[in-house]
C-alpha cells in the first residue's frame, strides 16, 4: 500500500474520525461567531442585566440599536446557541412561553465572560477579535463544504445592522460574495 492509500475498515473508530474531521472543517466558525457577538455587544447586553441574568434572544435583540428586521431574534438565537454549544454562554430553557407555548432558550454569561465585558476603566479582551479578520476571509472556502445548512447572515456598516435567516446553498458559488468595504459577514 503506498502512502496515498489508506485502509478505513474499522467502523468503531469511524464516528470518532468523522467528528474529528467536522471539528477541523468548522474550526473557523467559532471565531467568526465570537466576532459577530462582540460587534453586536451581546456580552455587554447580558452583563448589563446583572449577575446571573438569563435573557432570551428576543430580549437581547431589543437592546441592539438599529435592528430593522423583525426576525432578528431568530438569527440572534443561532449566534447565542452556537456560543452556548461551545460553553461561551450558559443556556437554559424557560418553563413556558407566551400563550402556553413551549419555553424559549435563556442565555447567560459564563464566569470567564467577565473578561469580555468592559470593566470600570473601559477595558475588555473582546476587541481582540479584530485579529481574526484573516480567518474570516479564508473561512469562506471551508463554508462551501457545508452545503444546505440553515444559517444567518449579519452585516455591519457603521451603525446599520441587518440580520436575517436564510438557506445558504453553498454549491451556488455566486451566492458567496466578497464583503464591501466596512462590512463583514458570518455565514454557516
C-alpha positions in Angstrom: 0.0 0.0 0.0 1.5 3.3 -1.0 1.4 6.4 1.2 -1.6 7.9 -0.6 -3.8 4.8 0.1 -5.4 4.2 3.5 -7.5 1.4 4.9 -10.6 2.7 6.7 -12.3 -0.6 7.6 -12.6 0.0 11.3 -16.2 1.0 11.8 -15.8 1.5 15.6 -13.5 4.5 15.0 -15.4 5.9 12.1 -17.7 8.1 14.2 -14.7 9.5 16.0 -12.9 10.2 12.8 -16.0 11.9 11.4 -16.3 14.0 14.5 -12.6 15.0 14.2 -13.0 15.9 10.5 -16.1 18.0 11.2 -14.3 19.8 14.1 -11.4 20.6 11.8 -13.6 21.9 9.0 -15.7 24.0 11.4 -12.8 25.3 13.5 -13.1 28.8 11.9 -16.7 29.3 12.7 -16.3 29.9 16.4 -14.0 33.0 15.9 -16.4 34.4 13.3 -19.5 34.0 15.6 -17.5 35.3 18.5 -16.6 38.4 16.5 -20.2 38.9 15.5 -21.2 38.6 19.2 -18.6 41.2 20.1 -19.6 43.6 17.4 -23.3 43.3 18.4 -22.2 43.9 22.1 -24.0 40.7 23.2 -21.8 40.1 26.2 -22.3 43.7 27.3 -26.1 43.5 26.9 -26.3 40.3 29.0 -23.9 41.8 31.6 -26.0 44.9 32.0 -28.9 42.8 33.0 -27.0 41.9 36.2 -25.0 39.0 37.7 -26.6 35.6 36.9 -29.0 37.1 34.5 -30.6 34.9 31.8 -32.0 36.6 28.8 -33.9 35.4 25.7 -32.8 36.2 22.2 -35.8 38.4 21.8 -34.9 40.4 24.9 -31.2 40.7 23.8 -32.3 41.8 20.3 -34.4 44.5 21.7 -31.3 46.1 23.2 -29.3 46.1 19.9 -29.6 49.5 18.2 -30.8 49.9 14.6 -32.1 46.4 14.1 -34.8 46.7 11.4 -35.5 43.0 10.8 -38.5 41.8 12.9 -37.0 38.3 12.8 -33.5 39.4 14.0 -34.1 37.4 17.3 -34.2 34.2 15.2 -30.7 34.8 13.8 -29.5 36.1 17.2 -30.7 32.8 18.8 -28.5 30.9 16.3 -25.5 33.0 17.4 -26.2 32.6 21.1 -26.9 28.9 20.7 -23.7 28.3 18.9 -21.8 30.2 21.6 -23.6 28.1 24.3 -22.6 24.9 22.4 -19.0 25.9 22.9 -19.6 26.8 26.6 -19.0 30.5 26.0 -22.6 31.2 27.3 -24.9 29.3 29.5 -28.2 28.2 28.1 -31.4 27.0 29.9 -35.0 26.6 28.8 -37.8 28.8 30.3 -40.7 26.8 31.7 -43.4 28.2 29.5 -43.6 30.7 26.6 -46.2 33.2 25.8 -49.7 31.7 25.5 -48.8 28.3 26.8 -46.3 27.6 24.0 -43.0 25.8 24.6 -40.4 27.8 26.5 -37.6 29.7 25.0 -33.9 29.5 25.5 -32.4 31.8 28.0 -28.7 32.8 27.8 -26.3 33.9 30.4 -22.6 34.6 30.8 -20.1 32.1 31.9 -17.8 33.3 34.7 -14.9 33.9 32.3 -17.0 36.3 30.3 -16.2 39.0 32.9 -13.0 39.5 30.8 -15.1 40.0 27.7 -17.2 42.9 29.1 -15.8 46.3 29.8 -14.5 46.9 33.4 -14.9 50.2 35.2 -11.9 51.5 33.3 -13.5 50.6 30.0 -11.1 47.7 29.3 -12.0 44.3 27.8 -10.4 41.4 25.9 -13.3 41.3 23.4 -11.8 43.9 21.0 -9.1 41.3 20.4 -11.4 39.7 18.0 -10.2 42.0 15.2 -7.2 39.7 15.0 -9.4 37.1 13.4 -10.1 39.1 10.2 -7.8 36.8 8.1 -9.7 33.8 9.4 -13.0 35.4 8.2 -11.7 35.7 4.6 -10.1 32.3 4.4 -13.1 30.6 6.1 -15.4 31.1 3.2 -13.9 28.2 1.2 -14.5 25.9 4.2 -18.0 27.1 4.4 -18.7 25.9 0.9 -18.3 22.4 2.3 -21.3 22.8 4.5 -23.9 22.5 1.7 -27.5 23.1 2.8 -27.1 24.4 6.3 -29.6 26.8 7.6 -27.7 29.8 8.7 -27.5 33.5 9.4 -26.0 36.5 7.7 -25.0 39.5 9.8 -23.7 42.6 8.1 -22.5 45.7 9.8 -21.9 49.1 8.2 -21.4 51.9 10.7 -24.4 51.9 12.9 -26.6 50.0 10.5 -27.2 46.3 11.5 -29.2 43.9 9.4 -29.7 40.3 10.4 -31.7 37.7 8.5 -32.1 34.0 8.4 -31.6 32.3 5.1 -30.9 29.0 3.4 -27.3 29.0 2.3 -26.7 27.0 -0.8 -23.0 26.6 -0.8 -22.7 24.9 -4.1 -24.1 28.0 -5.7 -20.8 29.9 -5.8 -22.5 33.1 -7.0 -24.1 33.4 -3.5 -20.7 33.9 -1.9 -19.6 37.4 -2.5 -16.8 39.5 -1.0 -18.0 41.9 1.7 -17.9 45.5 0.8 -15.6 47.9 2.5 -16.5 48.3 6.1 -18.8 45.3 6.1 -18.3 41.7 7.2 -20.4 38.6 7.0 -20.9 35.5 9.1 -22.5 32.5 7.2 -23.0 28.9 8.0 
